[in-house]
């Protein structure tokens, strides 16, 4: 029946009266009602939730998430764990992670400012400074400051900068020595008398050339050169202290040298057509001097130059092969831009290589040592690394010493659960091979340090011995040595009859039909409380029959009449008893099932 105000009341007519028979209909109605009430959602007033699911239970208990209580949030949990104090504020340090930091009264005077201008006023920034701070770019700021380039100040110019660095003095003028580079030089008062002349005639007058211009006499010339038009057509007995250039004596297209120059044959030179011939005179040398310094000599030994012919002139600029190779850049491998160096020209040893890149497979063919890595000092431990991009993945290294992890190591930087390494320790011996995981050391077991008995002590079992056999006993088939998997097959027995005996054959077995003392109770104690499973009792139930296959507590009689009851407070029988039927006289048959 439904609860009233959350309080359960039994149905009417179910109360029993002492020394009267309990009627089955009201009793069963009460039991059914109790079962229905027990299976229904227990109201809040009875200590329940009045619901059959978590959502309704929270709502009925006033714990509805998002309405009565806050849904769990990692950020709110972090805030709840903070220790707060005066003048502190919270801020995030990571996703859903909060911390506190100082928030002074002065800082709060900035936080309540409505805009940047108000914040600057709080910070004590003047109106003029704010006028600069709100400028959008440098050009606007310069205008505010009155230093606009091109209007208030001169734009930077390298030439003007050079001029500003000059040291000036009296009677100096500036001139350029390179692009935008200025220097000073003397400018005498006399020079200024020429610079202010307005014509060539005025300059001649200032220079005192008026007399030469009017006389036309070469004796009045103190400098300059005479033009070709002023020289005679032929001259004799003239000595030239420097080289003489002959040009336009004949048509430039004429290739006959004799038309251009005539040589005195007594010095060994003759001209034939366009060829200059030289016959070496006895014990004679022809020397070429430039500004009094010999630059070349021609004699019976050939032409000798005092200075090696420069590279720009088609020479080597050197007098020996080594210097010539150096001048020509033939001794520098970096000047090689094509071709390859043959194996015969490559030395057997290299040093100074810091990075060696390759795109294909590097193959080394040798019957001996192929690669050697040498540490500069005896305490160095060089190693070989393996990278993916900029991240190291693993390395191979030999370290000195006989302690843990010292020896030849194969190290994996990126193993899951911690770095791993395989070390062949310097200490030697059968236990020198170790495997390390995140710093923990494990000895590698092998045939050198692992005996058959170790399997049982380490792993709890003894190694299989193929010399041993699995023997199929009576009633079984199969078996054999441990060299392979074996299957034992149990023969199928026949039906049990009154004449069947307990026996076994080579392939099957049978059972006798009978009971042992443990299966059938044979005792005589009228106060017995422990009967074997399967035992059946007739039990008095005070005229209230127990439903078929229902369980009940069976109690032994207290008056010694060998009776059993489902009611009262006497000693209960051991095990679990289940109703199996009804007999006359108000009794149930009960069987022990556990």
C-alpha positions in Angstrom: 0.0 0.0 0.0 1.3 3.5 -0.5 3.0 5.4 2.2 1.2 8.3 3.9 3.5 11.3 4.3 6.4 9.0 3.7 5.4 6.8 6.6 4.6 3.1 6.0 1.6 1.5 7.7 0.8 -2.2 7.4 -2.5 -3.2 5.7 -5.5 -3.6 7.9 -6.2 -7.1 9.2 -2.6 -8.2 9.2 -1.9 -7.9 12.9 -1.7 -11.3 14.6 -3.4 -12.2 17.9 -1.7 -14.4 20.4 -2.7 -18.1 20.6 -4.7 -17.8 17.3 -4.0 -19.2 13.9 -2.5 -16.7 11.4 -4.5 -16.6 8.2 -2.6 -17.1 5.0 -4.5 -14.4 3.0 -3.8 -11.4 5.3 -0.3 -12.7 6.0 0.6 -13.2 2.3 -1.0 -9.7 1.6 1.3 -8.2 4.3 4.4 -10.0 2.8 3.5 -8.9 -0.7 2.9 -5.3 0.6 6.3 -5.4 2.4 8.0 -6.7 -0.7 6.4 -3.9 -2.9 7.4 -1.3 -0.3 11.0 -2.7 -0.1 11.3 -2.6 -3.9 9.9 0.9 -4.2 12.1 4.1 -3.9 12.4 4.9 -0.2 11.2 8.4 0.6 13.5 11.1 2.0 11.5 11.0 5.3 12.5 7.4 5.7 16.2 7.9 5.0 16.0 7.3 1.3 16.2 9.5 -1.8 12.6 8.9 -3.2 14.3 8.1 -6.6 15.6 5.2 -8.6 18.4 7.1 -10.4 21.2 9.5 -9.3 19.7 12.6 -11.1 16.3 12.4 -9.4 18.0 11.5 -6.1 20.1 14.7 -6.2 17.0 16.8 -7.1 14.9 15.3 -4.3 17.8 15.8 -1.8 18.2 19.5 -2.9 21.6 18.7 -4.4 20.8 19.3 -8.1 24.0 20.1 -9.9 24.0 23.6 -11.5 21.0 24.7 -9.3 21.6 23.7 -5.7 25.3 22.8 -5.8 28.1 23.9 -8.2 29.2 21.4 -10.8 32.8 20.3 -10.2 35.3 22.5 -12.1 39.1 22.2 -12.0 39.5 26.0 -12.1 37.1 26.5 -9.2 38.8 23.7 -7.3 42.1 25.5 -7.8 40.6 28.8 -6.5 39.1 27.0 -3.5 42.6 25.8 -2.5 44.1 29.3 -2.5 45.2 30.9 0.7 44.0 34.6 0.5 45.1 37.6 2.5 44.7 41.4 2.4 45.7 43.2 -0.9 45.9 40.0 -3.0 44.4 39.1 -6.4 44.2 35.8 -8.3 45.6 35.0 -11.7 46.1 31.9 -13.9 49.5 30.1 -14.1 48.2 27.4 -16.4 44.9 25.9 -17.7 42.5 25.8 -14.7 45.4 26.6 -12.3 45.2 29.8 -10.2 47.7 31.6 -7.8 47.6 34.8 -5.9 49.8 37.9 -6.3 50.0 41.3 -4.5 47.4 44.0 -5.4 48.4 47.2 -3.6 46.0 50.1 -2.9 48.0 52.1 -5.4 47.5 49.4 -8.1 43.8 49.5 -7.5 43.8 53.3 -8.2 45.0 52.3 -11.7 42.6 49.4 -12.2 39.6 51.7 -11.6 40.7 54.2 -14.3 38.3 54.3 -17.2 40.9 54.9 -20.0 44.6 55.2 -20.7 44.5 59.0 -20.2 43.1 58.6 -16.6 45.7 55.9 -15.9 48.5 58.2 -17.0 47.2 61.0 -14.8 47.1 58.5 -11.8 50.8 57.7 -12.6 51.6 61.4 -12.5 52.3 61.8 -16.2 52.0 65.5 -17.3 49.6 66.7 -20.0 52.6 67.4 -22.3 54.0 63.9 -21.8 50.5 62.5 -22.6 50.5 64.6 -25.8 53.6 62.6 -26.9 52.4 59.2 -25.6 49.2 59.3 -27.7 51.1 60.0 -31.0 50.5 57.2 -33.5 54.1 57.2 -34.8 57.5 58.6 -34.5 56.9 61.3 -37.1 53.9 62.7 -35.2 55.9 62.6 -31.9 58.7 64.6 -33.6 56.1 67.2 -34.7 54.8 67.4 -31.1 58.4 67.9 -29.8 59.1 70.6 -32.5 61.8 68.6 -34.2 60.0 67.6 -37.4 62.6 66.5 -39.9 62.8 68.9 -42.9 60.8 71.5 -41.1 62.4 72.0 -37.6 65.6 70.1 -38.0 67.8 69.1 -41.0 67.4 65.5 -42.2 70.5 63.4 -41.6 72.9 63.4 -44.6 76.2 61.6 -44.7 77.8 64.5 -46.6 76.6 67.1 -44.1 77.7 64.8 -41.3 81.2 64.6 -42.8 81.3 68.5 -43.1 80.2 68.8 -39.4 83.2 66.7 -38.4 85.8 69.0 -40.1 88.2 71.1 -38.1 88.4 74.5 -39.8 90.9 77.3 -39.6 91.9 80.5 -41.5 92.5 80.2 -45.2 91.0 76.7 -45.7 88.4 75.4 -48.1 86.5 72.0 -48.2 86.6 69.4 -51.0 85.4 65.8 -51.5 87.7 62.8 -51.1 85.0 60.3 -51.8 81.2 60.1 -52.0 79.8 62.2 -49.1 83.4 62.4 -47.6 84.9 65.9 -47.2 88.3 67.3 -46.2 89.9 70.7 -46.0 92.8 72.1 -47.9 94.6 75.5 -47.9 93.1 78.4 -49.8 95.6 81.2 -49.7 94.7 84.9 -50.2 96.5 84.7 -53.6 94.4 81.7 -54.7 91.3 83.8 -53.8 92.5 86.5 -56.2 92.3 84.0 -59.0 88.9 82.5 -57.9 87.3 85.9 -58.1 88.4 86.5 -61.7 85.5 86.5 -64.1 87.4 85.6 -67.4 90.5 83.9 -68.7 92.0 87.3 -69.6 91.5 88.4 -66.0 93.2 85.2 -64.8 96.2 85.8 -67.2 96.5 89.3 -65.8 96.4 88.0 -62.2 99.1 85.4 -63.1 101.3 87.9 -64.9 100.9 86.2 -68.3 100.1 89.3 -70.2 103.7 89.7 -71.4 103.8 86.2 -72.9 100.5 86.6 -74.5 101.6 89.9 -76.2 105.2 88.9 -77.2 104.4 85.4 -78.4 108.1 84.4 -77.4 108.8 80.9 -76.0 111.5 82.5 -73.9 108.8 84.1 -71.8 107.3 80.6 -71.1 108.1 79.3 -67.6 105.8 76.2 -67.6 103.5 74.2 -69.8 104.3 72.3 -73.1 104.6 73.4 -76.7 102.0 72.0 -79.1 103.1 69.9 -82.1 102.2 72.8 -84.4 105.0 74.9 -82.8 107.8 72.2 -83.4 109.9 72.0 -86.6 109.3 69.2 -89.1 112.8 67.7 -88.5 115.3 67.8 -85.7 118.8 66.6 -85.3 121.2 66.0 -82.4 118.4 65.7 -79.9 118.7 63.4 -76.9 115.7 62.0 -75.2 116.0 61.0 -71.5 112.7 59.0 -71.6 110.8 56.9 -74.1 109.8 58.3 -77.5 106.4 57.5 -79.0 106.0 57.5 -82.8 102.5 57.9 -84.0 101.0 58.9 -87.4 104.3 58.8 -89.2 102.5 56.8 -91.8 99.0 55.4 -92.1 98.1 53.4 -89.1 96.9 50.6 -91.4 100.5 50.1 -92.7 102.0 47.0 -91.1 105.6 47.6 -92.3 107.5 48.6 -89.2 110.3 50.1 -91.2 107.8 52.8 -92.3 107.1 53.7 -88.6 110.6 53.4 -87.1 114.2 53.1 -88.2 116.7 51.3 -86.0 120.5 51.3 -86.1 121.5 47.8 -87.2 124.8 47.9 -85.4 122.9 47.2 -82.1 121.5 43.9 -83.5 118.0 45.1 -84.5 116.6 45.0 -88.0 113.2 45.3 -89.4 111.7 43.2 -92.1 108.2 44.1 -93.1 106.2 43.8 -89.9 108.8 41.7 -88.0 111.4 43.1 -85.5 114.6 41.0 -85.8 117.3 40.8 -83.2 120.7 39.3 -83.6 122.6 39.1 -80.4 125.9 41.0 -80.7 129.0 39.5 -79.1 129.3 40.2 -75.4 126.5 42.7 -75.5 123.3 43.2 -73.6 120.4 45.5 -74.1 119.0 46.9 -70.9 115.6 48.6 -70.4 115.4 51.1 -67.5 112.3 52.9 -66.1 113.0 56.0 -64.1 116.6 54.8 -63.7 115.7 51.3 -62.6 116.4 48.2 -64.7 113.2 46.4 -65.6 114.5 44.0 -68.3 117.6 42.7 -70.1 118.1 41.1 -73.6 121.2 39.2 -74.4 122.4 35.8 -75.6 120.7 34.1 -72.6 117.3 35.5 -73.7 115.0 38.1 -72.2 115.2 38.5 -68.4 112.8 40.6 -66.5 113.9 42.2 -63.2 110.4 41.9 -61.9 108.2 38.8 -62.6 105.5 39.4 -65.1 102.3 40.2 -63.2 99.1 38.1 -63.4 97.3 41.0 -65.2 100.0 40.9 -67.9 99.6 37.2 -68.5 102.4 36.1 -66.1 102.6 34.4 -62.7 104.0 37.2 -60.6 106.7 34.8 -59.3 110.2 33.4 -60.0 109.6 29.9 -58.5 106.9 27.2 -59.0 105.6 27.3 -55.4 105.0 31.1 -55.4 103.5 30.9 -58.9 101.0 28.2 -57.7 100.1 30.4 -54.7 99.6 33.5 -56.9 97.5 31.5 -59.4 95.4 30.0 -56.6 96.4 26.5 -57.7 97.4 25.5 -54.1 93.9 26.2 -52.6 91.3 23.5 -52.9 88.5 26.0 -52.3 89.3 27.4 -55.8 88.3 24.1 -57.4 84.8 24.5 -58.8 84.5 21.6 -61.2 85.8 18.0 -61.4 86.7 15.6 -58.7 90.0 14.7 -56.9 91.3 11.3 -57.8 92.0 8.8 -55.0 95.7 9.0 -55.7 95.6 12.7 -54.7 93.7 12.2 -51.5 95.8 11.8 -48.3 95.1 9.0 -45.9 94.5 11.2 -42.8 92.0 14.0 -42.2 91.4 16.4 -39.3 89.2 19.4 -38.7 86.0 18.0 -40.1 83.1 19.2 -37.9 80.0 18.3 -40.0 79.9 15.6 -42.7 76.7 15.5 -44.7 75.6 12.9 -47.2 72.4 11.9 -49.0 73.2 8.3 -49.9 74.7 5.2 -48.2 78.3 5.5 -46.9 80.1 2.2 -47.6 83.4 1.3 -46.0 85.1 -1.8 -47.4 88.0 -3.0 -45.2 89.2 -6.2 -43.6 90.3 -4.3 -40.5 89.4 -1.4 -38.3 87.0 0.9 -40.2 86.0 3.8 -37.9 87.9 5.1 -34.8 86.5 7.7 -32.4 89.3 9.1 -30.2 88.9 11.3 -27.1 91.6 14.0 -26.9 92.4 13.1 -23.2 92.5 9.8 -21.4 89.5 10.9 -19.2 87.3 11.7 -22.2 84.4 9.4 -23.1 83.4 10.2 -26.7 80.1 8.8 -28.0 78.0 8.3 -31.2 74.6 10.0 -31.2 71.4 9.5 -33.2 69.1 12.5 -33.9 65.8 13.3 -35.4 65.9 16.9 -36.3 67.2 18.8 -33.3 66.2 16.1 -30.8 68.6 13.4 -29.7 67.0 9.9 -29.7 69.8 7.6 -28.6 73.6 7.2 -28.3 76.4 4.6 -28.0 79.2 5.4 -25.5 82.1 3.7 -23.6 82.7 5.2 -20.1 85.7 4.6 -17.7 85.5 2.9 -14.3 84.0 -0.3 -12.9 81.0 1.1 -11.1 77.3 0.9 -12.0 76.5 1.8 -15.7 80.2 2.1 -16.6 81.3 0.4 -19.8 79.9 0.0 -23.3 76.4 1.6 -23.2 73.6 1.5 -25.7 71.3 4.3 -24.5 67.7 5.1 -25.6 66.6 8.7 -24.7 63.0 8.3 -25.8 61.8 5.0 -24.2 58.3 5.1 -22.7 58.4 5.0 -18.8 62.0 6.4 -18.6 65.3 6.2 -20.4 66.6 2.7 -21.1 70.1 1.4 -21.6 72.0 -1.8 -22.2 75.4 -1.8 -20.6 78.3 -4.2 -21.0 80.1 -3.3 -17.7 83.9 -2.9 -17.4 83.8 -5.1 -14.3 83.6 -8.2 -16.5 82.3 -11.6 -15.5 79.0 -13.4 -16.4 76.9 -10.7 -14.6 78.5 -7.7 -16.4 75.6 -7.4 -18.9 72.9 -5.1 -17.4 69.7 -3.5 -18.6 68.7 -0.2 -17.0 65.2 1.4 -17.0 64.9 5.0 -15.6 68.1 4.5 -13.5 67.1 1.0 -12.1 69.5 -1.8 -12.9 68.6 -5.3 -13.9 71.1 -8.1 -14.5 70.6 -9.9 -17.9 70.3 -13.6 -17.2 71.8 -16.1 -19.7 73.4 -19.5 -19.9 76.5 -18.3 -18.3 74.9 -17.1 -15.0 71.6 -19.0 -15.0 71.3 -22.5 -13.6 68.2 -24.8 -13.9 67.5 -24.4 -10.2 67.3 -20.6 -10.7 64.1 -20.9 -12.6 62.3 -22.3 -9.6 63.8 -19.6 -7.2 63.2 -16.7 -9.6 60.0 -17.7 -11.4 58.6 -20.4 -9.2 58.8 -23.4 -11.6 61.3 -25.9 -12.8 62.3 -26.0 -16.5 60.6 -28.7 -18.5 62.8 -31.8 -19.2 62.0 -33.6 -22.4 63.4 -36.8 -20.9 60.4 -36.8 -18.6 57.0 -38.3 -19.7 53.3 -37.8 -19.0 51.9 -41.3 -18.3 48.3 -42.0 -19.1 47.0 -44.0 -16.1 44.0 -46.3 -15.8 40.9 -44.8 -17.5 43.0 -42.3 -19.5 44.5 -42.3 -23.0 47.3 -40.1 -24.5 50.5 -39.0 -22.8 54.2 -39.0 -24.0 57.4 -37.1 -23.5 57.6 -33.3 -22.7 59.1 -32.7 -26.1 55.6 -31.8 -27.4 52.1 -30.8 -26.2 50.2 -33.8 -24.8 46.5 -34.4 -24.4 45.0 -36.8 -21.8 41.6 -38.2 -22.7 39.1 -39.5 -20.0 37.0 -42.4 -21.2 33.2 -41.9 -21.0 31.7 -44.2 -18.3 28.4 -46.1 -18.7 25.1 -45.7 -16.8 25.1 -46.5 -13.1 22.9 -49.5 -12.2 22.3 -51.5 -9.0 25.1 -53.9 -10.1 27.6 -51.3 -11.2 30.9 -51.4 -9.2 33.7 -49.0 -8.7 36.2 -50.1 -11.4 38.6 -48.8 -14.0 39.8 -50.1 -17.4 42.6 -48.9 -19.7 40.2 -46.4 -21.4 37.2 -45.8 -19.0 35.8 -46.2 -15.5 32.5 -47.0 -13.7 31.0 -46.1 -10.3 29.1 -48.2 -7.7 25.6 -47.1 -6.6 25.8 -46.3 -2.8 26.2 -43.7 -0.2 29.0 -43.0 2.3 28.6 -41.9 5.9 29.2 -38.3 4.9 26.3 -38.4 2.4 23.6 -40.0 4.6 23.0 -39.1 8.2 23.1 -42.1 10.4 23.3 -40.4 13.9 21.1 -40.9 16.9 21.5 -37.6 18.7 18.0 -36.1 19.3 19.7 -32.6 19.6 21.7 -32.8 16.4 22.0 -29.5 14.5 24.3 -30.4 11.6 22.9 -32.7 8.9 24.5 -33.5 5.5 23.5 -31.6 2.3 20.5 -33.2 0.7 19.0 -34.3 4.1 15.2 -33.8 4.3 13.2 -32.9 7.5 9.5 -32.6 8.3 9.2 -29.2 10.1 6.3 -27.8 12.1 5.4 -24.3 10.9 2.7 -23.2 13.3 0.1 -23.8 10.5 1.7 -21.1 8.3 3.0 -22.9 5.3 6.3 -21.7 3.7 6.1 -21.1 0.0 7.5 -23.8 -2.2 11.3 -23.5 -2.6 11.5 -20.6 -0.2 14.2 -20.6 2.5 13.7 -20.6 6.2 15.6 -21.0 9.5 15.0 -24.4 11.0 15.3 -24.8 14.8 15.7 -27.9 16.9 13.1 -28.9 19.5 13.7 -27.8 23.1 11.4 -30.5 24.7 13.3 -33.5 23.4 10.5 -34.9 21.2 12.7 -34.9 18.0 10.6 -32.2 16.4 11.7 -29.2 14.3 10.2 -25.7 14.0 10.3 -22.6 11.7 9.5 -20.3 14.6 10.7 -19.7 18.2 14.2 -18.9 19.5 15.7 -22.4 20.0 19.0 -23.4 18.4 19.1 -23.1 14.6 20.3 -25.9 12.4 23.5 -25.4 10.3 23.3 -24.6 6.6 20.6 -23.4 4.2 17.2 -25.1 4.1 14.6 -24.7 1.4 10.9 -25.7 1.4 10.2 -28.7 -0.9 6.5 -29.5 -0.1 3.8 -29.7 2.5 2.6 -32.7 4.6 -0.6 -33.1 6.6 -0.6 -31.9 10.2 0.7 -28.4 9.4 4.2 -29.4 8.4 6.6 -28.5 5.6 9.3 -30.7 4.1 12.7 -28.9 4.1 15.9 -30.0 2.3 19.4 -28.7 3.2 20.9 -27.3 0.1 24.1 -25.6 1.4 
